[in-house]
Amino acid sequence: MMQFTGKNVLITGASKGIGAEIAKTLASMGLKVWINYRSNAEVADALKNELEEKGYKAAVIKFDAASESGFIEAIQTIVQSDGGLSYLVNNAGVVRDKLAIKMKTEDFHHVIENNLTSAFIGCREALKVMSKSRFGSVVNVASIIGERGNMGQTNYSASKGGMIAMSKSFAYEGALRNIRFNCVTPGFIETDMNATLKDELKADYVKNIPLNRLGSAKEVAEAVAFLLSDHSSYITGETLKVNGGLYM
C-alpha cells in the first residue's frame, strides 16, 4: 500500500475510462476522491456509490475543466469542505483528429483549450491553495503522442507536449513551497473507447510494443498514485512513460 501524507484529491474527467480507474485506485489507498464530471451525472454518481459501498470516501463535483471560473469555484468548494486540497490529477481531455491540412484553426484551439489550458488553470489554482500548507502534488495525464507525435493529431500532440513542458516549469515554482508537479504519458491503453477495435487492428499495434500487449487503465492509475504518493517525494518535473516500451 502506498503512503500519502495528504487527505484528498481532485481528479478531472474522472467519471469514466482512465479517470475512473484513477479514482478507484486512489480511493482504495485511503484518499477522499473528488470525481469531476462535465455532463454525465448518472455515471459519476454511480462511481461515487460504488466507492462508498466499499467504505471509501468519495464526492462528485460538476464543472467544465476548460472553464476558468468553473475550475476556480470547484477548488474553492473543495477547500471549504475539506479544509484544503492535497492532490490534483489533470486527466480531462478531448480529441478532434484530422490531417493538418484539413484541420481548422477552431479544431486546433478547441483541443488546446480543453487539454492544455484547462491543465494550466488547474495547476495554477492548485499551487495557490497548496502553497498555504506548503504541501501538495499534481500529476498531469499527458500522452505518448505528446512525446512522439502522430499523424492526424497535430492539435492533440501539441496539447500533450505542451502539458509535459508546462509541468516542468510548474515544478520549478512549486519546489519553492514543497509542491511537486509530474506527468504520466500513457501509450496504447485498453479502454472502452478502443474496445470495439477489430482484433487484427489491435494486433498491428501490439506488434510494435516490446512488452507485446496493450496496457491497462489500472497500470496508468498506479503510476499516477506513485507520483502523488510519499514514495516519490524526491521526484518532480518528471515524465513517467506507461507504454510498454513503445516509446523509450
C-alpha positions as CSV (number, residue, x, y, z in Angstrom):
1,M,0.0,0.0,0.0
2,M,1.3,3.4,-1.0
3,Q,1.6,6.1,1.7
4,F,0.1,9.5,1.4
5,T,0.6,12.5,3.7
6,G,-2.3,14.3,2.1
7,K,-6.0,13.5,2.6
8,N,-7.9,14.3,-0.6
9,V,-7.6,14.5,-4.4
10,L,-9.4,16.2,-7.2
11,I,-9.5,14.2,-10.5
12,T,-10.8,15.9,-13.6
13,G,-12.6,13.8,-16.2
14,A,-13.0,11.1,-13.6
15,S,-16.4,9.6,-14.3
16,K,-15.1,7.0,-16.8
17,G,-12.1,5.4,-18.5
18,I,-8.7,6.1,-17.1
19,G,-10.0,8.8,-14.8
20,A,-12.5,6.5,-13.2
21,E,-9.7,3.9,-12.6
22,I,-7.5,6.6,-11.0
23,A,-10.4,7.5,-8.7
24,K,-10.9,3.8,-7.7
25,T,-7.2,3.3,-7.1
26,L,-6.7,6.4,-5.0
27,A,-9.9,5.8,-3.0
28,S,-8.7,2.3,-2.2
29,M,-5.5,3.8,-0.9
30,G,-7.3,5.9,1.7
31,L,-7.8,9.3,-0.1
32,K,-11.1,11.1,-0.4
33,V,-11.6,11.4,-4.1
34,W,-13.4,14.2,-5.8
35,I,-14.9,12.9,-9.0
36,N,-15.2,15.6,-11.6
37,Y,-17.6,15.3,-14.5
38,R,-18.9,17.8,-17.1
39,S,-22.3,16.4,-18.2
40,N,-23.0,12.8,-17.2
41,A,-24.1,13.0,-13.6
42,E,-25.5,9.4,-13.7
43,V,-22.2,7.8,-14.4
44,A,-20.4,10.0,-11.9
45,D,-22.9,9.2,-9.2
46,A,-22.7,5.5,-10.0
47,L,-18.9,5.6,-9.4
48,K,-19.3,7.5,-6.2
49,N,-21.8,5.0,-4.9
50,E,-19.6,2.1,-5.9
51,L,-16.7,3.5,-3.9
52,E,-18.8,4.4,-0.9
53,E,-20.3,0.8,-0.8
54,K,-16.7,-0.4,-0.4
55,G,-16.2,2.0,2.5
56,Y,-14.2,4.6,0.6
57,K,-14.6,8.4,0.7
58,A,-15.9,10.0,-2.5
59,A,-17.7,13.1,-3.7
60,V,-18.8,14.3,-7.1
61,I,-18.3,17.8,-8.4
62,K,-19.6,19.1,-11.7
63,F,-17.6,21.6,-13.7
64,D,-16.1,22.1,-17.1
65,A,-12.3,21.8,-16.7
66,A,-11.9,24.2,-19.6
67,S,-13.9,26.9,-17.7
68,E,-11.6,29.1,-15.6
69,S,-14.4,30.3,-13.3
70,G,-15.7,26.7,-13.0
71,F,-12.3,25.3,-12.1
72,I,-11.6,28.1,-9.5
73,E,-15.1,27.7,-7.9
74,A,-14.7,23.9,-7.7
75,I,-11.4,24.1,-5.9
76,Q,-12.8,26.7,-3.5
77,T,-15.7,24.3,-2.8
78,I,-13.3,21.5,-2.0
79,V,-11.2,23.7,0.3
80,Q,-14.4,24.9,2.1
81,S,-15.5,21.3,2.5
82,D,-12.2,19.6,3.4
83,G,-10.0,22.4,4.7
84,G,-7.6,22.2,1.8
85,L,-6.6,20.3,-1.3
86,S,-3.7,17.8,-1.1
87,Y,-3.5,16.4,-4.7
88,L,-4.7,17.2,-8.2
89,V,-4.8,14.9,-11.3
90,N,-5.5,16.8,-14.5
91,N,-7.0,14.0,-16.6
92,A,-9.8,15.6,-18.6
93,G,-9.2,15.9,-22.3
94,V,-10.7,15.7,-25.8
95,V,-9.7,14.8,-29.3
96,R,-10.5,16.3,-32.8
97,D,-8.4,14.2,-35.1
98,K,-7.8,15.4,-38.7
99,L,-4.9,15.7,-41.0
100,A,-3.2,19.0,-40.5
101,I,-4.0,20.3,-44.0
102,K,-7.7,19.7,-43.3
103,M,-7.7,20.9,-39.6
104,K,-9.5,24.1,-39.0
105,T,-7.9,26.6,-36.6
106,E,-11.0,26.2,-34.4
107,D,-10.3,22.4,-34.1
108,F,-6.7,23.2,-33.0
109,H,-7.8,25.8,-30.4
110,H,-10.6,23.6,-29.1
111,V,-8.2,20.8,-28.2
112,I,-5.6,23.2,-26.8
113,E,-8.2,24.9,-24.6
114,N,-9.7,21.6,-23.3
115,N,-6.4,19.7,-22.8
116,L,-3.7,22.2,-22.1
117,T,-5.3,25.5,-20.9
118,S,-7.5,23.5,-18.5
119,A,-4.5,21.8,-17.0
120,F,-2.8,25.2,-16.7
121,I,-5.7,26.6,-14.8
122,G,-5.8,23.6,-12.5
123,C,-2.1,23.7,-11.8
124,R,-2.1,27.4,-11.1
125,E,-5.1,27.3,-8.8
126,A,-3.8,24.2,-7.0
127,L,-0.5,25.9,-6.5
128,K,-2.2,28.8,-4.9
129,V,-4.1,26.6,-2.5
130,M,-1.3,24.1,-1.7
131,S,1.1,27.0,-1.1
132,K,-0.8,27.8,2.1
133,S,0.0,24.4,3.6
134,R,3.4,24.2,1.8
135,F,2.5,20.7,0.6
136,G,0.9,19.1,-2.4
137,S,1.4,17.0,-5.5
138,V,0.0,17.4,-9.0
139,V,0.0,14.8,-11.8
140,N,-0.8,15.8,-15.4
141,V,-2.0,12.9,-17.6
142,A,-0.3,13.6,-20.9
143,S,0.2,11.1,-23.7
144,I,2.8,9.3,-25.7
145,I,1.5,11.4,-28.6
146,G,2.9,14.5,-26.9
147,E,6.4,12.9,-27.0
148,R,6.5,11.4,-30.5
149,G,3.6,13.0,-32.4
150,N,1.1,11.2,-34.6
151,M,-0.5,11.6,-38.0
152,G,-3.8,13.4,-37.8
153,Q,-3.2,14.6,-34.2
154,T,-1.3,17.9,-34.6
155,N,-3.6,19.6,-32.1
156,Y,-3.6,16.7,-29.6
157,S,0.2,16.3,-29.8
158,A,0.7,20.0,-29.2
159,S,-1.6,20.0,-26.2
160,K,0.0,17.0,-24.6
161,G,3.6,18.1,-25.5
162,G,2.8,21.4,-24.0
163,M,1.5,19.8,-20.9
164,I,4.8,18.0,-20.4
165,A,6.8,21.2,-20.8
166,M,4.4,23.2,-18.7
167,S,4.7,20.7,-15.8
168,K,8.5,21.2,-15.7
169,S,8.1,25.0,-15.3
170,F,5.4,24.5,-12.6
171,A,7.8,22.0,-10.9
172,Y,10.4,24.8,-10.6
173,E,7.9,27.2,-9.0
174,G,6.2,24.6,-6.8
175,A,9.5,23.3,-5.4
176,L,9.9,26.6,-3.5
177,R,6.8,25.5,-1.5
178,N,7.3,21.7,-1.4
179,I,4.7,21.2,-4.1
180,R,5.6,18.6,-6.9
181,F,4.4,18.5,-10.5
182,N,4.9,15.4,-12.7
183,C,3.4,13.8,-15.8
184,V,2.4,10.4,-16.9
185,T,2.3,9.6,-20.6
186,P,0.1,6.5,-21.4
187,G,0.7,4.6,-24.6
188,F,-1.9,2.3,-26.1
189,I,-4.2,1.6,-23.2
190,E,-7.2,-0.8,-23.3
191,T,-10.3,1.3,-22.6
192,D,-14.0,1.4,-23.5
193,M,-13.0,3.8,-26.3
194,N,-10.9,1.3,-28.2
195,A,-12.7,-1.9,-27.0
196,T,-14.6,-2.0,-30.3
197,L,-11.4,-2.1,-32.5
198,K,-11.1,-5.2,-34.5
199,D,-8.6,-7.8,-33.2
200,E,-6.4,-7.6,-36.3
201,L,-6.1,-3.8,-35.9
202,K,-5.1,-4.3,-32.2
203,A,-2.6,-6.9,-33.3
204,D,-1.0,-4.4,-35.6
205,Y,-0.5,-2.0,-32.7
206,V,0.7,-4.7,-30.3
207,K,3.4,-6.0,-32.6
208,N,5.2,-2.6,-32.2
209,I,5.1,-2.8,-28.4
210,P,8.1,-4.6,-26.8
211,L,6.0,-6.0,-23.9
212,N,3.7,-7.4,-26.6
213,R,0.4,-6.3,-25.1
214,L,-1.8,-3.3,-24.5
215,G,-1.7,-1.5,-21.2
216,S,-4.5,-1.3,-18.7
217,A,-6.1,1.7,-17.1
218,K,-5.1,0.2,-13.8
219,E,-1.4,0.4,-14.7
220,V,-1.8,4.1,-15.6
221,A,-3.7,4.7,-12.3
222,E,-0.9,3.0,-10.2
223,A,1.7,5.2,-12.0
224,V,-0.3,8.3,-11.1
225,A,-0.7,7.0,-7.5
226,F,3.1,6.6,-7.2
227,L,3.8,10.1,-8.4
228,L,1.3,11.6,-6.0
229,S,2.4,9.5,-3.0
230,D,5.1,9.9,-0.4
231,H,7.2,7.2,-2.2
232,S,8.0,9.8,-4.9
233,S,8.7,12.7,-2.5
234,Y,12.1,13.5,-4.2
235,I,10.7,13.4,-7.8
236,T,9.4,16.5,-9.5
237,G,9.3,17.7,-13.1
238,E,9.5,14.2,-14.4
239,T,7.5,12.3,-17.1
240,L,6.7,8.7,-16.3
241,K,6.1,6.7,-19.5
242,V,3.4,4.0,-19.3
243,N,3.7,2.5,-22.8
244,G,5.1,-1.0,-22.6
245,G,8.3,0.2,-24.3
246,L,6.6,1.6,-27.4
247,Y,8.5,4.9,-27.0
248,M,11.7,5.0,-24.8
